[in-house]
Amino acid sequence: MTEPLPASDARVNGLSIAALVIGVVSIFFNPYLLVSVVAIVLGIIALVRARAAGDQRTYRLIAILGIVAGAVGAVLVIVSNTISAVS
């Protein structure tokens, strides 16, 4: 059997996964950059907590991927709005 994660690991894991999921959602649905901002903020919080909790490379990687996905969603919204404003 596997041992349950300590409370701090579970919070970091949950925030990291939430940042990644919301970041991926922001690529497809992102009104007013709101979803991207939420993904980036959650990713930063998860990254800080993962560093404070010790060597948790998996959680840090997931948090970084959430930040990157949120940033990609933001860039896509900005580019699409710029293109539609020019046309």
PyMOL commands that set and color helices and strands:
alter all, ss='L'
color gray80, all
select helices_A, chain A and resi 7-28+31-53+57-86
alter helices_A, ss='H'
color red, helices_A
deselect
rebuild
show_as cartoon
